[in-house]
């Protein structure tokens, strides 16, 4: 059964995935730290809107958030390709290539 992951909740996405990541603790800590900063930036943008800050300033903050999130995505993609994808290819699972291409297309939108 094929699912579209674009409009599902985080809990649904977790339940749909049978595979688990196995990132080194250093990488996990780095990703979580970056995401915590991004979460703070998002709260900051919300506060700026609530305080009627000049639109251009808000848009620049949104651009910074998007850039930070893209950096997290790049790091995660690199780790995924160097571990999960290689392992699955070595196990003879060629479907991982199509899965990776779909994911990369979503990331590049």
Residue pairs with C-beta under 8 A, 6 or more apart in sequence:
3 16
5 13
5 16
6 106
8 16
19 84
21 80
21 84
22 83
22 84
23 31
23 79
23 83
27 75
27 79
30 75
31 72
31 75
31 76
34 68
34 71
34 72
34 75
35 72
37 68
38 65
38 68
38 69
38 72
41 61
41 64
41 65
41 68
42 65
44 61
45 58
45 61
45 62
45 65
48 57
48 58
48 61
49 58
73 107
77 103
77 104
77 107
80 100
81 100
84 96
85 96
85 97
85 100
88 95
88 96
89 96
89 97
